[in-house]
């Protein structure tokens, strides 16, 4: 899998991609719209997106060509995306980049540099064709819900799909903190919007449920993970990830402590403290605005919602989630819906 893909901002000069962009440059005023977050959100096929994301998603849908050996990481925003990218890259590439030693790519690159998004950065400026230039097998990532995946990606267009979910209460808190970097938003307002399903790539319950259903039907092709369980037993889940990706740890690696080295290298604390992540700026590869690498490493804790949500708020959100997921078999262990 490729090291640190280099994407270059380019002007569209016509042709199929330029023509596709021409029809997407206007704000999608024909779509349902809601305000309240840092940008207005537009509803595309049931999913709330910023205007830029609407354009990018449409371009990816029209032009991305999945390969049978692709590995696709999928998360709802603020569900541990950076951590999952680090783990998957390290596990998949450990034969080329030994975990021990001082030259691993994670020591000099933010995880977002090593595993590119499908829909990010802005695909009206950074060509979808750049993804085509990556060598196989590609390790890619996306935030889009199942309904917005490019045609042919599922059920078997890509070899494997890894989905990571997180307790919605913690997602809300992390989303609110991240949004504060662009525009101050009252937490109560963010809470109400989130409960309505209005957040970028939301509603969160539809996002989770779409991939959960797919994992039930395609267990050999979709690995569904939970953030709190991974945090509680990281070594166990690193082994699961390696097995799923077709690169299980050997007896020699197990006895040599390679699993533990992967856990240590990719731990939140270690990644956050690396100079490349405590300094530096994400330029165009994540969004339109320059973003500090440190913004992707706030806390990473399980249960931080207790510091922000009242008991009533937590119960309301959990009961909404429980009702939306009823009958699916998907649950969240920290739900307080029925607590007294």
C-alpha positions, 0 to 999 in steps of 0.5 A: 500500500502506498506511502503518503500519497502526494495530491496536487491542487489542479485547475480543471481544464475540461474533459469528463471531470471538468464537465462534471464539475461545471454542473456542481459549482452552484450552491445546491439550493434545490436540496433541503437546507438547515442552518445552525452549524459552522456552515449551512447543511444540505440534505443529499439522499438523506445525508446532511452535507456542506455545499462543498461536500455535496460537490465532492461526493457527487464527483466521487460517485461519478468518477471513482473506480473501485478495485477488487483489492481496495480496503475501505475504512469507514467512519462517521466523523469524530469516531476515531478516524485518525486512530483507525487510519494509523492502526490499519496502515501500520498493520497492513504495511508492517512487512515494508515498515517494521514497527520497531525502529525510528523510521516508521512513516507515522513518525513523520506523517499525520495518519491522514497523509497516509490514508487518503479520503475518497471525498476529501479534500475538495474534489472540485480542486483535487482531482478524483483521478489522483486516487486512480494513480495510487498503486494497488492495493489501495487503503482508502477512507470515507465518511459517506453513508452507505447510500452515497458510496460510489457505484460498484463499491459494494457489496464486493467492489472492494475487497474489505470494508472496516467500519468503526462506530462510537457512542453517539454521546461522545461523538456529539461532544467531539463534533461540537468541540471540532466545530468551535474551531470554525464558529462558536456554537452553543452546546444546547443548540448543537445537541438539539440539531444532533438529536434531529439528525442534523450534522455533517454526514448525519443522521448518525443512526442511519450511518451506523445502521447502514454499515451494521446491516451490511456487516450482518449480511457480508461478515467476510467482507465487512468488519464492524468495530466499536470504539469503546471496545477497541479502547478497552482491548486494543491488542485483541482488536489489532489482531482482529484487524490483521486477520481481517486484512489477510495479514495475521500476525505470525508466531514469531511476531507474537513472541516478539511483541509486535502486536504490543508495539503496534498498540504503542505506536498507534496509541492516542497518547503517542500519536498526539505527542509526536512532533508531526502531530503537535505541530504542522498544518493540514492544508488542503487534504482534509478541507478547504481551510488549513487545519492544525494537525493537533486538532485531530487529537483532543482527548480520545476518551470513552465517556467524556460526554459525562462532562457535558450532557445532563442526565436528561440530555443523555437519556434523550439522545440514547432513547432516540438512538435506541428507537432508531436502531430497534430490532437491528441488534446494534446497541451501545454499552453506555446507553442510559435510556432506561436508567433511573 
